[in-house]
Amino acid sequence: MYNDVKLEKGMYSITGKSFTEVLSELDPDSEYKGTDLEQLDAFERQLKRFDIKVSGEGCDRVEKFFLSTESAVLFPEYVRRQIKDGMDEVSLLPYITAAQGKTDSYDYRPLTVTVSGTTAGVQQNGSVPTTTVALGASAAALTKFARKLSCSYESVRKQRLEAFGVILRGLGANISRAINTAAATAFSTASASTATTYDTSISYAALASFWASMSDYDMDVMLCSPAMMADILALTEMKYCVSDFMSSGRVVTPYGVTLIKCPSLDSDKVIGIDSKCAAEVIYGTDVIIDCDKLLSTQSEEVEASILCGVSVLTGGAVKMLKKAAAGGGAS
């Protein structure tokens, strides 16, 4: 039972396993089927064991984790989960990537997909159209995205865990925003050479034409800067989308494309994506924090990091619409 598990700092150091996975092996979830604890995972059962409430009425203070040596072992996982929750709240990756993978290396060889040949039927002895999948010409380095929170134990020990969690989730959100920026850069680079243009200001007709220009794929997402998003929402035709936004929190055009705000994107650009096949995200690590520092009550900082990269799989599934250069005209 969860009350009998011996908690040790070394549980964070087992290669290939997270702290919760190690806990789950010692205290399997299957043992709680049909009980009041069925909805809790192994870590949450340990919080219950030490009566640590991390939110809501009766929320405890940070120092509650450090009332015993064993309960202190839970603190790094609490911090990691809060940071991960903050990352998930603002991450664009679920909406713009079709697959995710993992690697044990610091770089990876991205795949590229090239389609050739006619889409008509194949005549007798005729050439068969080909989809070619190949490794990229060179390895792409994964990027470490990290952020440090500077705070002494004395400054936070009396803070409610709910309030401290808000700070940690904010740290995670900042990490995810950096990853979003890297993804937007990858999409911009992949689509820059085939970009189409619009005149002085964005119009509904330009957006509809841009959507239709992705003939071989189904553009279902458009990334826009906040300024571009505001211009699009101000278009008369978009007034019919207000009810969708109020019900789902997402802006969907009348032709079914979801508009997603991306602050790092240039204000005069729109990136159109077929999210079902455009890109993949590769993770070199999960969210990592420095457990040794957190298990010392005199810790002066919390550092979190993740190693990942985004690559475009199918070039034709990503397109760019941008403002025409002065004197250039739309194309």
GUNUVEX-473728 format. One record per residue (C-alpha): residue number from 1; z, y, x; residue in one letter. Coordinates in nm, 3 decimals, padded with zeros to 5 digits, always signed. Example, Ala and Ser with C-alpha at 12.3 -4.5 7.8 and 13.67 -1.06 7.14 Angstrom:
GUNUVEX-473728
<pt resi="1" pz="+00.780" py="-00.450" px="+01.230" resn="A"/>
<pt resi="2" pz="+00.714" py="-00.106" px="+01.367" resn="S"/>
//
This chain:
GUNUVEX-473728
<pt resi="1" pz="+00.000" py="+00.000" px="+00.000" resn="M"/>
<pt resi="2" pz="-00.053" py="+00.360" px="+00.102" resn="Y"/>
<pt resi="3" pz="+00.321" py="+00.412" px="+00.156" resn="N"/>
<pt resi="4" pz="+00.321" py="+00.159" px="+00.440" resn="D"/>
<pt resi="5" pz="+00.031" py="+00.299" px="+00.647" resn="V"/>
<pt resi="6" pz="+00.133" py="+00.411" px="+00.996" resn="K"/>
<pt resi="7" pz="-00.032" py="+00.747" px="+01.068" resn="L"/>
<pt resi="8" pz="-00.118" py="+00.821" px="+01.431" resn="E"/>
<pt resi="9" pz="-00.322" py="+01.086" px="+01.610" resn="K"/>
<pt resi="10" pz="-00.537" py="+00.813" px="+01.765" resn="G"/>
<pt resi="11" pz="-00.693" py="+00.747" px="+01.424" resn="M"/>
<pt resi="12" pz="-00.918" py="+01.049" px="+01.491" resn="Y"/>
<pt resi="13" pz="-01.049" py="+00.898" px="+01.815" resn="S"/>
<pt resi="14" pz="-01.208" py="+00.573" px="+01.696" resn="I"/>
<pt resi="15" pz="-01.578" py="+00.582" px="+01.786" resn="T"/>
<pt resi="16" pz="-01.816" py="+00.579" px="+01.492" resn="G"/>
<pt resi="17" pz="-01.550" py="+00.616" px="+01.226" resn="K"/>
<pt resi="18" pz="-01.405" py="+00.915" px="+01.050" resn="S"/>
<pt resi="19" pz="-01.034" py="+00.954" px="+00.988" resn="F"/>
<pt resi="20" pz="-01.078" py="+00.869" px="+00.620" resn="T"/>
<pt resi="21" pz="-01.283" py="+00.558" px="+00.705" resn="E"/>
<pt resi="22" pz="-01.005" py="+00.437" px="+00.932" resn="V"/>
<pt resi="23" pz="-00.751" py="+00.506" px="+00.657" resn="L"/>
<pt resi="24" pz="-00.966" py="+00.322" px="+00.402" resn="S"/>
<pt resi="25" pz="-00.969" py="+00.009" px="+00.616" resn="E"/>
<pt resi="26" pz="-00.590" py="+00.011" px="+00.627" resn="L"/>
<pt resi="27" pz="-00.556" py="+00.109" px="+00.260" resn="D"/>
<pt resi="28" pz="-00.870" py="-00.008" px="+00.073" resn="P"/>
<pt resi="29" pz="-00.976" py="+00.179" px="-00.241" resn="D"/>
<pt resi="30" pz="-01.044" py="-00.155" px="-00.409" resn="S"/>
<pt resi="31" pz="-00.669" py="-00.220" px="-00.426" resn="E"/>
<pt resi="32" pz="-00.628" py="+00.060" px="-00.680" resn="Y"/>
<pt resi="33" pz="-00.887" py="-00.038" px="-00.939" resn="K"/>
<pt resi="34" pz="-00.742" py="+00.007" px="-01.286" resn="G"/>
<pt resi="35" pz="-00.437" py="+00.203" px="-01.163" resn="T"/>
<pt resi="36" pz="-00.338" py="+00.568" px="-01.186" resn="D"/>
<pt resi="37" pz="-00.451" py="+00.614" px="-00.823" resn="L"/>
<pt resi="38" pz="-00.806" py="+00.488" px="-00.879" resn="E"/>
<pt resi="39" pz="-00.956" py="+00.838" px="-00.861" resn="Q"/>
<pt resi="40" pz="-00.795" py="+00.918" px="-00.523" resn="L"/>
<pt resi="41" pz="-00.941" py="+00.826" px="-00.185" resn="D"/>
<pt resi="42" pz="-00.730" py="+00.705" px="+00.107" resn="A"/>
<pt resi="43" pz="-00.662" py="+01.057" px="+00.238" resn="F"/>
<pt resi="44" pz="-00.564" py="+01.190" px="-00.103" resn="E"/>
<pt resi="45" pz="-00.323" py="+00.901" px="-00.146" resn="R"/>
<pt resi="46" pz="-00.153" py="+01.008" px="+00.177" resn="Q"/>
<pt resi="47" pz="-00.116" py="+01.361" px="+00.042" resn="L"/>
<pt resi="48" pz="+00.053" py="+01.207" px="-00.260" resn="K"/>
<pt resi="49" pz="+00.274" py="+00.996" px="-00.034" resn="R"/>
<pt resi="50" pz="+00.411" py="+01.305" px="+00.140" resn="F"/>
<pt resi="51" pz="+00.409" py="+01.512" px="-00.180" resn="D"/>
<pt resi="52" pz="+00.171" py="+01.774" px="-00.036" resn="I"/>
<pt resi="53" pz="+00.003" py="+01.983" px="-00.306" resn="K"/>
<pt resi="54" pz="-00.298" py="+02.173" px="-00.171" resn="V"/>
<pt resi="55" pz="-00.386" py="+02.372" px="-00.483" resn="S"/>
<pt resi="56" pz="-00.277" py="+02.469" px="-00.833" resn="G"/>
<pt resi="57" pz="+00.069" py="+02.525" px="-00.969" resn="E"/>
<pt resi="58" pz="+00.337" py="+02.432" px="-00.717" resn="G"/>
<pt resi="59" pz="+00.093" py="+02.455" px="-00.425" resn="C"/>
<pt resi="60" pz="+00.276" py="+02.398" px="-00.095" resn="D"/>
<pt resi="61" pz="+00.274" py="+02.608" px="+00.220" resn="R"/>
<pt resi="62" pz="+00.100" py="+02.517" px="+00.544" resn="V"/>
<pt resi="63" pz="+00.430" py="+02.416" px="+00.704" resn="E"/>
<pt resi="64" pz="+00.467" py="+02.128" px="+00.455" resn="K"/>
<pt resi="65" pz="+00.227" py="+01.924" px="+00.669" resn="F"/>
<pt resi="66" pz="+00.459" py="+01.956" px="+00.967" resn="F"/>
<pt resi="67" pz="+00.781" py="+01.827" px="+00.813" resn="L"/>
<pt resi="68" pz="+00.726" py="+01.493" px="+00.989" resn="S"/>
<pt resi="69" pz="+00.519" py="+01.357" px="+01.274" resn="T"/>
<pt resi="70" pz="+00.318" py="+01.136" px="+01.039" resn="E"/>
<pt resi="71" pz="+00.242" py="+01.400" px="+00.778" resn="S"/>
<pt resi="72" pz="+00.123" py="+01.634" px="+01.056" resn="A"/>
<pt resi="73" pz="-00.152" py="+01.382" px="+01.134" resn="V"/>
<pt resi="74" pz="-00.306" py="+01.467" px="+00.794" resn="L"/>
<pt resi="75" pz="-00.352" py="+01.836" px="+00.876" resn="F"/>
<pt resi="76" pz="-00.677" py="+01.814" px="+01.079" resn="P"/>
<pt resi="77" pz="-00.845" py="+01.616" px="+00.800" resn="E"/>
<pt resi="78" pz="-00.729" py="+01.873" px="+00.544" resn="Y"/>
<pt resi="79" pz="-00.881" py="+02.148" px="+00.759" resn="V"/>
<pt resi="80" pz="-01.205" py="+01.953" px="+00.807" resn="R"/>
<pt resi="81" pz="-01.243" py="+01.891" px="+00.434" resn="R"/>
<pt resi="82" pz="-01.187" py="+02.255" px="+00.345" resn="Q"/>
<pt resi="83" pz="-01.444" py="+02.367" px="+00.602" resn="I"/>
<pt resi="84" pz="-01.692" py="+02.104" px="+00.479" resn="K"/>
<pt resi="85" pz="-01.643" py="+02.218" px="+00.119" resn="D"/>
<pt resi="86" pz="-01.721" py="+02.575" px="+00.227" resn="G"/>
<pt resi="87" pz="-02.036" py="+02.457" px="+00.402" resn="M"/>
<pt resi="88" pz="-02.153" py="+02.263" px="+00.098" resn="D"/>
<pt resi="89" pz="-02.097" py="+02.560" px="-00.134" resn="E"/>
<pt resi="90" pz="-02.360" py="+02.779" px="+00.036" resn="V"/>
<pt resi="91" pz="-02.590" py="+02.523" px="+00.199" resn="S"/>
<pt resi="92" pz="-02.958" py="+02.543" px="+00.103" resn="L"/>
<pt resi="93" pz="-03.040" py="+02.206" px="+00.259" resn="L"/>
<pt resi="94" pz="-02.998" py="+02.000" px="-00.061" resn="P"/>
<pt resi="95" pz="-03.264" py="+02.217" px="-00.227" resn="Y"/>
<pt resi="96" pz="-03.519" py="+02.239" px="+00.054" resn="I"/>
<pt resi="97" pz="-03.506" py="+01.911" px="+00.247" resn="T"/>
<pt resi="98" pz="-03.632" py="+01.574" px="+00.124" resn="A"/>
<pt resi="99" pz="-03.446" py="+01.345" px="+00.364" resn="A"/>
<pt resi="100" pz="-03.166" py="+01.337" px="+00.614" resn="Q"/>
<pt resi="101" pz="-03.109" py="+01.125" px="+00.921" resn="G"/>
<pt resi="102" pz="-02.862" py="+01.077" px="+01.203" resn="K"/>
<pt resi="103" pz="-02.894" py="+01.041" px="+01.577" resn="T"/>
<pt resi="104" pz="-02.654" py="+00.977" px="+01.863" resn="D"/>
<pt resi="105" pz="-02.857" py="+01.200" px="+02.093" resn="S"/>
<pt resi="106" pz="-02.868" py="+01.575" px="+02.148" resn="Y"/>
<pt resi="107" pz="-03.238" py="+01.584" px="+02.062" resn="D"/>
<pt resi="108" pz="-03.482" py="+01.395" px="+01.843" resn="Y"/>
<pt resi="109" pz="-03.855" py="+01.332" px="+01.802" resn="R"/>
<pt resi="110" pz="-03.958" py="+01.472" px="+01.465" resn="P"/>
<pt resi="111" pz="-04.222" py="+01.296" px="+01.258" resn="L"/>
<pt resi="112" pz="-04.546" py="+01.466" px="+01.156" resn="T"/>
<pt resi="113" pz="-04.765" py="+01.362" px="+00.862" resn="V"/>
<pt resi="114" pz="-05.140" py="+01.435" px="+00.862" resn="T"/>
<pt resi="115" pz="-05.373" py="+01.353" px="+00.573" resn="V"/>
<pt resi="116" pz="-05.749" py="+01.313" px="+00.632" resn="S"/>
<pt resi="117" pz="-06.051" py="+01.189" px="+00.441" resn="G"/>
<pt resi="118" pz="-06.187" py="+01.241" px="+00.093" resn="T"/>
<pt resi="119" pz="-05.987" py="+01.202" px="-00.226" resn="T"/>
<pt resi="120" pz="-06.287" py="+01.048" px="-00.403" resn="A"/>
<pt resi="121" pz="-06.324" py="+00.674" px="-00.443" resn="G"/>
<pt resi="122" pz="-06.422" py="+00.472" px="-00.137" resn="V"/>
<pt resi="123" pz="-06.780" py="+00.346" px="-00.134" resn="Q"/>
<pt resi="124" pz="-06.871" py="+00.002" px="-00.003" resn="Q"/>
<pt resi="125" pz="-06.837" py="+00.003" px="+00.377" resn="N"/>
<pt resi="126" pz="-06.719" py="+00.362" px="+00.351" resn="G"/>
<pt resi="127" pz="-06.438" py="+00.522" px="+00.547" resn="S"/>
<pt resi="128" pz="-06.093" py="+00.485" px="+00.399" resn="V"/>
<pt resi="129" pz="-05.893" py="+00.810" px="+00.382" resn="P"/>
<pt resi="130" pz="-05.597" py="+00.800" px="+00.617" resn="T"/>
<pt resi="131" pz="-05.240" py="+00.927" px="+00.624" resn="T"/>
<pt resi="132" pz="-05.128" py="+00.943" px="+00.986" resn="T"/>
<pt resi="133" pz="-04.761" py="+00.945" px="+01.077" resn="V"/>
<pt resi="134" pz="-04.683" py="+01.026" px="+01.440" resn="A"/>
<pt resi="135" pz="-04.395" py="+01.135" px="+01.658" resn="L"/>
<pt resi="136" pz="-04.391" py="+01.498" px="+01.757" resn="G"/>
<pt resi="137" pz="-04.549" py="+01.582" px="+02.091" resn="A"/>
<pt resi="138" pz="-04.211" py="+01.670" px="+02.237" resn="S"/>
<pt resi="139" pz="-03.845" py="+01.623" px="+02.160" resn="A"/>
<pt resi="140" pz="-03.672" py="+01.889" px="+01.954" resn="A"/>
<pt resi="141" pz="-03.321" py="+01.984" px="+02.054" resn="A"/>
<pt resi="142" pz="-03.044" py="+01.972" px="+01.797" resn="L"/>
<pt resi="143" pz="-02.848" py="+02.294" px="+01.764" resn="T"/>
<pt resi="144" pz="-02.472" py="+02.323" px="+01.769" resn="K"/>
<pt resi="145" pz="-02.349" py="+02.549" px="+01.491" resn="F"/>
<pt resi="146" pz="-01.985" py="+02.645" px="+01.537" resn="A"/>
<pt resi="147" pz="-01.723" py="+02.897" px="+01.444" resn="R"/>
<pt resi="148" pz="-01.369" py="+02.964" px="+01.560" resn="K"/>
<pt resi="149" pz="-01.076" py="+03.085" px="+01.352" resn="L"/>
<pt resi="150" pz="-00.814" py="+03.262" px="+01.559" resn="S"/>
<pt resi="151" pz="-00.469" py="+03.232" px="+01.404" resn="C"/>
<pt resi="152" pz="-00.127" py="+03.139" px="+01.536" resn="S"/>
<pt resi="153" pz="+00.082" py="+02.883" px="+01.353" resn="Y"/>
<pt resi="154" pz="+00.347" py="+03.146" px="+01.294" resn="E"/>
<pt resi="155" pz="+00.099" py="+03.368" px="+01.111" resn="S"/>
<pt resi="156" pz="-00.005" py="+03.097" px="+00.864" resn="V"/>
<pt resi="157" pz="+00.294" py="+02.861" px="+00.834" resn="R"/>
<pt resi="158" pz="+00.432" py="+03.040" px="+00.526" resn="K"/>
<pt resi="159" pz="+00.092" py="+03.084" px="+00.361" resn="Q"/>
<pt resi="160" pz="+00.011" py="+02.881" px="+00.053" resn="R"/>
<pt resi="161" pz="-00.239" py="+02.603" px="+00.125" resn="L"/>
<pt resi="162" pz="-00.461" py="+02.730" px="-00.156" resn="E"/>
<pt resi="163" pz="-00.497" py="+03.069" px="+00.014" resn="A"/>
<pt resi="164" pz="-00.542" py="+02.914" px="+00.359" resn="F"/>
<pt resi="165" pz="-00.810" py="+02.690" px="+00.209" resn="G"/>
<pt resi="166" pz="-01.006" py="+02.997" px="+00.100" resn="V"/>
<pt resi="167" pz="-01.011" py="+03.115" px="+00.463" resn="I"/>
<pt resi="168" pz="-01.121" py="+02.775" px="+00.590" resn="L"/>
<pt resi="169" pz="-01.397" py="+02.747" px="+00.329" resn="R"/>
<pt resi="170" pz="-01.514" py="+03.093" px="+00.432" resn="G"/>
<pt resi="171" pz="-01.540" py="+02.969" px="+00.791" resn="L"/>
<pt resi="172" pz="-01.746" py="+02.673" px="+00.671" resn="G"/>
<pt resi="173" pz="-01.969" py="+02.902" px="+00.467" resn="A"/>
<pt resi="174" pz="-02.047" py="+03.107" px="+00.778" resn="N"/>
<pt resi="175" pz="-02.155" py="+02.791" px="+00.962" resn="I"/>
<pt resi="176" pz="-02.382" py="+02.690" px="+00.675" resn="S"/>
<pt resi="177" pz="-02.541" py="+03.035" px="+00.662" resn="R"/>
<pt resi="178" pz="-02.638" py="+02.995" px="+01.027" resn="A"/>
<pt resi="179" pz="-02.795" py="+02.657" px="+00.946" resn="I"/>
<pt resi="180" pz="-02.980" py="+02.813" px="+00.650" resn="N"/>
<pt resi="181" pz="-03.121" py="+03.073" px="+00.888" resn="T"/>
<pt resi="182" pz="-03.243" py="+02.802" px="+01.126" resn="A"/>
<pt resi="183" pz="-03.410" py="+02.617" px="+00.837" resn="A"/>
<pt resi="184" pz="-03.582" py="+02.936" px="+00.716" resn="A"/>
<pt resi="185" pz="-03.707" py="+02.998" px="+01.070" resn="T"/>
<pt resi="186" pz="-03.849" py="+02.644" px="+01.091" resn="A"/>
<pt resi="187" pz="-04.034" py="+02.691" px="+00.761" resn="F"/>
<pt resi="188" pz="-04.163" py="+03.034" px="+00.861" resn="S"/>
<pt resi="189" pz="-04.294" py="+02.904" px="+01.193" resn="T"/>
<pt resi="190" pz="-04.465" py="+02.605" px="+01.030" resn="A"/>
<pt resi="191" pz="-04.643" py="+02.817" px="+00.767" resn="S"/>
<pt resi="192" pz="-04.718" py="+03.141" px="+00.956" resn="A"/>
<pt resi="193" pz="-05.075" py="+03.049" px="+01.057" resn="S"/>
<pt resi="194" pz="-05.185" py="+02.975" px="+00.699" resn="T"/>
<pt resi="195" pz="-05.001" py="+03.255" px="+00.521" resn="A"/>
<pt resi="196" pz="-05.154" py="+03.425" px="+00.219" resn="T"/>
<pt resi="197" pz="-05.088" py="+03.791" px="+00.143" resn="T"/>
<pt resi="198" pz="-05.015" py="+04.030" px="-00.142" resn="Y"/>
<pt resi="199" pz="-05.072" py="+04.405" px="-00.168" resn="D"/>
<pt resi="200" pz="-04.815" py="+04.686" px="-00.152" resn="T"/>
<pt resi="201" pz="-04.567" py="+04.530" px="-00.396" resn="S"/>
<pt resi="202" pz="-04.511" py="+04.182" px="-00.531" resn="I"/>
<pt resi="203" pz="-04.661" py="+04.103" px="-00.871" resn="S"/>
<pt resi="204" pz="-04.630" py="+03.815" px="-01.114" resn="Y"/>
<pt resi="205" pz="-05.001" py="+03.742" px="-01.069" resn="A"/>
<pt resi="206" pz="-04.953" py="+03.716" px="-00.689" resn="A"/>
<pt resi="207" pz="-04.664" py="+03.472" px="-00.734" resn="L"/>
<pt resi="208" pz="-04.858" py="+03.258" px="-00.981" resn="A"/>
<pt resi="209" pz="-05.161" py="+03.253" px="-00.752" resn="S"/>
<pt resi="210" pz="-04.937" py="+03.158" px="-00.458" resn="F"/>
<pt resi="211" pz="-04.789" py="+02.870" px="-00.658" resn="W"/>
<pt resi="212" pz="-05.136" py="+02.747" px="-00.754" resn="A"/>
<pt resi="213" pz="-05.257" py="+02.767" px="-00.393" resn="S"/>
<pt resi="214" pz="-05.053" py="+02.457" px="-00.301" resn="M"/>
<pt resi="215" pz="-05.310" py="+02.232" px="-00.464" resn="S"/>
<pt resi="216" pz="-05.224" py="+01.900" px="-00.297" resn="D"/>
<pt resi="217" pz="-04.848" py="+01.937" px="-00.341" resn="Y"/>
<pt resi="218" pz="-04.613" py="+02.056" px="-00.613" resn="D"/>
<pt resi="219" pz="-04.440" py="+02.379" px="-00.512" resn="M"/>
<pt resi="220" pz="-04.099" py="+02.360" px="-00.681" resn="D"/>
<pt resi="221" pz="-03.893" py="+02.599" px="-00.465" resn="V"/>
<pt resi="222" pz="-03.948" py="+02.951" px="-00.336" resn="M"/>
<pt resi="223" pz="-03.717" py="+03.099" px="-00.073" resn="L"/>
<pt resi="224" pz="-03.680" py="+03.477" px="-00.105" resn="C"/>
<pt resi="225" pz="-03.475" py="+03.749" px="+00.061" resn="S"/>
<pt resi="226" pz="-03.226" py="+03.931" px="-00.167" resn="P"/>
<pt resi="227" pz="-03.458" py="+04.234" px="-00.179" resn="A"/>
<pt resi="228" pz="-03.758" py="+04.019" px="-00.272" resn="M"/>
<pt resi="229" pz="-03.547" py="+03.833" px="-00.528" resn="M"/>
<pt resi="230" pz="-03.455" py="+04.163" px="-00.691" resn="A"/>
<pt resi="231" pz="-03.822" py="+04.270" px="-00.704" resn="D"/>
<pt resi="232" pz="-03.922" py="+03.941" px="-00.867" resn="I"/>
<pt resi="233" pz="-03.639" py="+03.953" px="-01.120" resn="L"/>
<pt resi="234" pz="-03.749" py="+04.305" px="-01.214" resn="A"/>
<pt resi="235" pz="-04.095" py="+04.181" px="-01.317" resn="L"/>
<pt resi="236" pz="-04.154" py="+04.199" px="-01.691" resn="T"/>
<pt resi="237" pz="-04.259" py="+03.835" px="-01.709" resn="E"/>
<pt resi="238" pz="-03.924" py="+03.719" px="-01.565" resn="M"/>
<pt resi="239" pz="-03.724" py="+03.847" px="-01.860" resn="K"/>
<pt resi="240" pz="-03.794" py="+03.517" px="-02.033" resn="Y"/>
<pt resi="241" pz="-03.597" py="+03.335" px="-01.761" resn="C"/>
<pt resi="242" pz="-03.262" py="+03.504" px="-01.825" resn="V"/>
<pt resi="243" pz="-03.131" py="+03.227" px="-02.052" resn="S"/>
<pt resi="244" pz="-03.203" py="+02.963" px="-01.786" resn="D"/>
<pt resi="245" pz="-03.010" py="+03.164" px="-01.528" resn="F"/>
<pt resi="246" pz="-02.713" py="+03.211" px="-01.759" resn="M"/>
<pt resi="247" pz="-02.695" py="+02.838" px="-01.835" resn="S"/>
<pt resi="248" pz="-02.757" py="+02.694" px="-01.487" resn="S"/>
<pt resi="249" pz="-02.703" py="+02.975" px="-01.235" resn="G"/>
<pt resi="250" pz="-03.055" py="+02.916" px="-01.104" resn="R"/>
<pt resi="251" pz="-03.360" py="+03.137" px="-01.150" resn="V"/>
<pt resi="252" pz="-03.661" py="+02.934" px="-01.259" resn="V"/>
<pt resi="253" pz="-04.002" py="+03.094" px="-01.309" resn="T"/>
<pt resi="254" pz="-04.200" py="+03.026" px="-01.630" resn="P"/>
<pt resi="255" pz="-04.413" py="+02.781" px="-01.429" resn="Y"/>
<pt resi="256" pz="-04.112" py="+02.579" px="-01.314" resn="G"/>
<pt resi="257" pz="-04.042" py="+02.703" px="-00.960" resn="V"/>
<pt resi="258" pz="-03.677" py="+02.759" px="-00.863" resn="T"/>
<pt resi="259" pz="-03.614" py="+03.084" px="-00.676" resn="L"/>
<pt resi="260" pz="-03.346" py="+03.058" px="-00.407" resn="I"/>
<pt resi="261" pz="-03.195" py="+03.356" px="-00.230" resn="K"/>
<pt resi="262" pz="-03.209" py="+03.335" px="+00.151" resn="C"/>
<pt resi="263" pz="-03.064" py="+03.650" px="+00.318" resn="P"/>
<pt resi="264" pz="-03.207" py="+03.561" px="+00.661" resn="S"/>
<pt resi="265" pz="-03.567" py="+03.564" px="+00.539" resn="L"/>
<pt resi="266" pz="-03.778" py="+03.876" px="+00.599" resn="D"/>
<pt resi="267" pz="-03.778" py="+04.105" px="+00.296" resn="S"/>
<pt resi="268" pz="-04.159" py="+04.095" px="+00.253" resn="D"/>
<pt resi="269" pz="-04.200" py="+03.716" px="+00.266" resn="K"/>
<pt resi="270" pz="-04.174" py="+03.424" px="+00.025" resn="V"/>
<pt resi="271" pz="-04.168" py="+03.063" px="+00.146" resn="I"/>
<pt resi="272" pz="-04.301" py="+02.808" px="-00.103" resn="G"/>
<pt resi="273" pz="-04.183" py="+02.447" px="-00.064" resn="I"/>
<pt resi="274" pz="-04.247" py="+02.109" px="-00.217" resn="D"/>
<pt resi="275" pz="-03.889" py="+01.998" px="-00.167" resn="S"/>
<pt resi="276" pz="-03.974" py="+01.631" px="-00.228" resn="K"/>
<pt resi="277" pz="-04.168" py="+01.591" px="+00.096" resn="C"/>
<pt resi="278" pz="-04.157" py="+01.910" px="+00.306" resn="A"/>
<pt resi="279" pz="-03.875" py="+01.860" px="+00.555" resn="A"/>
<pt resi="280" pz="-03.585" py="+01.656" px="+00.687" resn="E"/>
<pt resi="281" pz="-03.251" py="+01.745" px="+00.837" resn="V"/>
<pt resi="282" pz="-03.121" py="+01.547" px="+01.135" resn="I"/>
<pt resi="283" pz="-02.747" py="+01.534" px="+01.210" resn="Y"/>
<pt resi="284" pz="-02.610" py="+01.463" px="+01.554" resn="G"/>
<pt resi="285" pz="-02.251" py="+01.484" px="+01.430" resn="T"/>
<pt resi="286" pz="-02.049" py="+01.536" px="+01.115" resn="D"/>
<pt resi="287" pz="-01.819" py="+01.839" px="+01.101" resn="V"/>
<pt resi="288" pz="-01.599" py="+01.823" px="+01.412" resn="I"/>
<pt resi="289" pz="-01.269" py="+02.002" px="+01.467" resn="I"/>
<pt resi="290" pz="-01.031" py="+01.999" px="+01.761" resn="D"/>
<pt resi="291" pz="-00.756" py="+01.768" px="+01.639" resn="C"/>
<pt resi="292" pz="-00.535" py="+01.803" px="+01.947" resn="D"/>
<pt resi="293" pz="-00.499" py="+02.178" px="+01.898" resn="K"/>
<pt resi="294" pz="-00.427" py="+02.145" px="+01.527" resn="L"/>
<pt resi="295" pz="-00.158" py="+01.885" px="+01.582" resn="L"/>
<pt resi="296" pz="+00.035" py="+02.132" px="+01.794" resn="S"/>
<pt resi="297" pz="+00.231" py="+02.372" px="+01.575" resn="T"/>
<pt resi="298" pz="+00.169" py="+02.643" px="+01.835" resn="Q"/>
<pt resi="299" pz="-00.211" py="+02.623" px="+01.799" resn="S"/>
<pt resi="300" pz="-00.380" py="+02.961" px="+01.835" resn="E"/>
<pt resi="301" pz="-00.724" py="+02.868" px="+01.699" resn="E"/>
<pt resi="302" pz="-00.926" py="+02.637" px="+01.475" resn="V"/>
<pt resi="303" pz="-01.275" py="+02.553" px="+01.599" resn="E"/>
<pt resi="304" pz="-01.530" py="+02.371" px="+01.386" resn="A"/>
<pt resi="305" pz="-01.881" py="+02.263" px="+01.480" resn="S"/>
<pt resi="306" pz="-02.173" py="+02.050" px="+01.367" resn="I"/>
<pt resi="307" pz="-02.486" py="+01.940" px="+01.552" resn="L"/>
<pt resi="308" pz="-02.807" py="+01.936" px="+01.347" resn="C"/>
<pt resi="309" pz="-03.171" py="+02.037" px="+01.322" resn="G"/>
<pt resi="310" pz="-03.436" py="+02.086" px="+01.052" resn="V"/>
<pt resi="311" pz="-03.797" py="+01.978" px="+01.099" resn="S"/>
<pt resi="312" pz="-04.103" py="+02.012" px="+00.877" resn="V"/>
<pt resi="313" pz="-04.250" py="+01.671" px="+00.792" resn="L"/>
<pt resi="314" pz="-04.557" py="+01.768" px="+00.594" resn="T"/>
<pt resi="315" pz="-04.720" py="+02.097" px="+00.691" resn="G"/>
<pt resi="316" pz="-04.917" py="+02.134" px="+00.368" resn="G"/>
<pt resi="317" pz="-04.595" py="+02.117" px="+00.166" resn="A"/>
<pt resi="318" pz="-04.476" py="+02.452" px="+00.308" resn="V"/>
<pt resi="319" pz="-04.661" py="+02.778" px="+00.252" resn="K"/>
<pt resi="320" pz="-04.591" py="+03.147" px="+00.313" resn="M"/>
<pt resi="321" pz="-04.672" py="+03.454" px="+00.106" resn="L"/>
<pt resi="322" pz="-04.630" py="+03.785" px="+00.286" resn="K"/>
<pt resi="323" pz="-04.713" py="+04.151" px="+00.247" resn="K"/>
<pt resi="324" pz="-05.057" py="+04.242" px="+00.377" resn="A"/>
<pt resi="325" pz="-05.070" py="+04.450" px="+00.694" resn="A"/>
<pt resi="326" pz="-05.157" py="+04.817" px="+00.647" resn="A"/>
<pt resi="327" pz="-05.529" py="+04.844" px="+00.575" resn="G"/>
<pt resi="328" pz="-05.562" py="+04.464" px="+00.550" resn="G"/>
<pt resi="329" pz="-05.572" py="+04.389" px="+00.179" resn="G"/>
<pt resi="330" pz="-05.460" py="+04.076" px="-00.003" resn="A"/>
<pt resi="331" pz="-05.604" py="+03.731" px="+00.060" resn="S"/>
//
